[in-house]
Amino acid sequence: MKFATIKSANGLLPVVVSGEELVLLGDRFKDLNSVIEGGKGALEIVEGALASANAKRMPLVGAAFAAPITRFRRDILCTGWNYWDHFDEGKEMRAQQERPKAPTFFTKSPDTVCGPCDQISVDQQISQTWDYEAEVALVFGKTGRSIPSARALDHVFGYMLANDVSQRDLQRRHGGQWMKGKSIDATMPLGPFLVTPDEFDPQDEHIELLLNETEMQSASTCQMAFSIPDLIAELSLGMTVRAGDILLTGTPSGVGQSRKPPVFLKDGDEVIIRSTSLGQQRNKVREVDLYDTSDVIVER
């Protein structure tokens, strides 16, 4: 199944895609988190709605999509350096030269999340190195801890696109750790669709990113350094992951900071991320005042 969250006059509504239509689920579930947390029983209700002639429907074309997940119990979980070509392209700018023997994890604020067609906010007072990162994100469908890799995919509810927009100078400013340089508000589009595993192959999905119609990233998930089952096994070792949690799985090569000369996002840019199974994001970059009343002096 293919789920989404749409914007309406009555607020955000969960839906499921049925051909060229959307079946509204708002009379059964308040959001997609409720579907995820409801497990098998919730999916049976959704299947019933899809089959019902009385279900409320609307055209897919013209719908205004929000991020599929809009309610969070924790930070967004993320993976770094999970495509070796991306790890290698950044060697000149960091101390670590050896490929890591285990996945690199970090988190970012849930307030970074925005919709697949919303604006991406930038503020040159805060950072002058706003970078794009096309990624596949997964949503956990079942709570677990110390999950073995052989059963890891049983814990996945579905997959969606993400753009892990990063502020490279803030990453360096704050000790080289990644949380602050990836946690500015309204900078990470998610969606449009949350696709269940029966309609998505996590080992063979091609994703690409275009900046102002120029291809900047293009790769297959088969190029991941650590597979999704291995990511889940490593992340959950001694640590509980819960239904509804989001994990970004890393970006391939082609990011802006590694180009010569570097390419960073600016006001008026358009970023497109797309894949066959997960749909397409199309976001405009807009300069907004995020610095506000801060008295922090950001050195250039």
N, C-alpha and C positions, 0 to 999 in steps of 0.2 A: 504493500500500500504506500501511497504518497500523501503525506500530511502537510498542512500549512496553517499559518495564522494570518487572518486578513483583518484589515482596518475597516470599520463600518461606523455608521452613525450611532450605533449602540456600543461602541468600544471594540476591543479586539475579540475575534471569534475564531475558534478552532474549526478546521474544515478538513475533508479528505477529498482527494481528486478522483473523479469518475469520468474518464474520457475527456471531453471538452467542458465538463461541468465541475463545480465544487458542491459537495454535499455538506450542508451546515450541521455542525455537531453541538452548537451552543445550547440546545435544549437538553442535552445529555451530559456534557462536560463543560466545565468553565474554561479550560485551557488544555493544551496538549500535555502538560504535566499530569493532569488528571487521567488522561488516556494511558500515559506511560506507567504511572503508579498503579493503575487499575489492572495491569497484567493481562492475562489471557481472557478474563471475563470482559474487560473493556474492549479488547479487539473483537470479540464476538458481537458486542453491541454495535461497533462500527460496521462490521460486516452486515449486520441486520439493516442498518441505515442505508448502506449502499444498495441493498436489494429491495428496499421499500419504495413503492410508488408514491408514498405520502411524504417522503423526506423532503425537506426544504432544499432547493437547489438554486444555483446562480451560475452564470457563464464564467468560465475560467479566464477568458480574454477580458481584460479591463479591470480585473481584481487588483486591489491595492494590498500588497503583501507586507506584513511585519516580519520580524525575526520569528522563526517557528517556536523557539523557547523564549519565554518572557518572564519566567519566575525562577529564581535561583536560590539554592540553599547554601552555596559556597562560591568561591572564585572559579573562574573558568580555568580548567586544567589544560596545560599546553606541553608540547614536545618541541625541543629545539634540535637542530642538526640531524634531522631524520632522513635527509637525502644526501648521500656522500658528495654529489656534485655541488650542493649548496655549502656543505662543510668546507670543501676544498676551495671554493671561490672566495671565501672570506679569510683565508690564512694570513694574508698580508696585513690584516687589521687586528690581529689578536695574538696573544701569547701562546695559547694552546695549539699545538701543531699535530699531535697524535690523535688519530680517530678514537673517540670514546668507545669503551668496551660495553657500555650499557646506555640506555636512553637518557637524555638530558631533559629533565622536567622543570617547569616553572608555572606560575599562575598569573592571571591578570584579572582586573576588576570586572564584575558583571556590568558595571555602568559603561563599559566600552561598547556594549552590544547595541547595534542599530539594525534597521531593516535592509533587505536586499536592494532596495531602490532609494533609500534615504541618503541624505548628504553625509559625506565623511568630513568631520570637522578638523580643521588645522588652525594653528595660531603660531605665527612666526616668532612671537615673543617668548613662547615656551620652547620651541624647537625649530630648527631650520633643516632638519633631516627626517622628514616624514616618508617612510618607506612602505611599500606594499609587500604582501606575502600571501599568495594563493594557497589554500589548504583544504583538505577534507577533514571535517570534524565528525566525531561520533557522539551519540547520546546513549548513556547507559540506561538499560531497561530493567535491570535487576540489581539489587544491592548485594555486595559481596566483599570479601576480604581474602587476601592470599589466593587469588583465583589462578588455577593452573592454566597454562596456555592452551591446552587441549580443550578446555571448556570455556575459554575466554569469550568467544563469539556468541555463546549462549546469553551473555550479559549485555549484548548490544541491542538497543531498540531500533536504532536507525542511524543514517548518515546525512550530512548536509555540507554545503560549501561555507567557507569562512575566509575573510581577509584579515590577517593578523597585522594590521597597520602598526608600525613600530617607529619610535623616535630614537634614532641611533645615538645621537649625542647625549640623550638622557640615560641611555643604557651605560654609556661610558662614565657619565657624571656620577652615577650612584654605584660606584665600585665594580662596574662591569656586570652586575646582576641584572636580570631582565624585567623584573616585575614593574618597576616604575616606568621604564622606557617603553612599555606596552600597555599602559593602563590609563591613558587619557580618555576622557568621556566621549562617547558617540563616535568611535573610530573603527569599530569592528563589525562590518556587515555579516549577518548570518542568513542562510536560506538561499532561495525562497522555499525549497521543499525539504522535508524530513522524510527520507525514503527508507522503508523497512528492508532488512537484509535479503529478503526473497527477491528484491528488484535491484540489488546492487552487489557488485563483486568488488570487495575491498582490495583485492590483489590485482585488479586489472581495470582501472578507471583512468581515463585521460582527462587531465585538467589543464586549463590554460588561462592566462591573464593577459589582457590587452590594455595598454595605456594610450589613450587618444588614438585608438585604432591600430596601434603598433603592438605586435606580439612581444611580450617581455618574458613570460614563463610558459613552458609547455613540457609536460612530463606525464608519466603513468605512475599510479600508486605501486606498481610492481617494482619501482626503483627505490622504494623505501629501504633505509638501512636496517631498521627494525620493524618487523611486520606488526600489524595491529594486534594479533594475539599476544605477541611478545611484549608490546607496549602495555597491554592490560595486565599481564602477569607481573611485570616489573613494577608498574604503578601501584597495584593493589597489594604488593607484598607488605603485610603487616598494617595496611592502611585501608580503611573501608571506603569503597566507592558506592554511591547511592543512585537509585533510579532517578533520572533527570539530570545527573551530572554530565557536563560536556568535556570532551577531551579533543583538542586539536592535535593533528598527527604530523605536523611539520610541513615545511615548504621546500620546493625544489630550487634549483639554481635560477639566476636571472634577476635577483633582487636589485634594487636601485643602488645601494651603497657599494656593490661590487663592480659596477660598470665604470668604464673609463671614457668620458668623465662620468661621475655619479649622476643618477637621475632620482630626484625626490619629488614628492607630490606637492602641488601648489594649487592655489585658487583657480577654478575653472577646468581643471583636469577631469577626464572621465575614465573610470576604471571599470572594466568588464571582467568578471570571472565566470567561466562556464564549463560544464561537462555534460555528457550525453544523458546520464541518469539523474543528475542532481539539479539540473536547470541552469539558470543564469542570473547573476547579479549585475546590476548596472548602477553605479554610484557616481555622482558628481562630488568633486572636492570643493569645499567652501571655507574661506577664511572667516573665522568667528573669534569673538573675544572669550578665550578660555583663561587668560591670565587674570582678568578681573581686578580685584583689589590686592593681589599678592604683592609682597615686598621682597620676594626671592630674586636675587640677581643671578641670571643664568649666563655664565661666561661663554663667549663664542670662541 
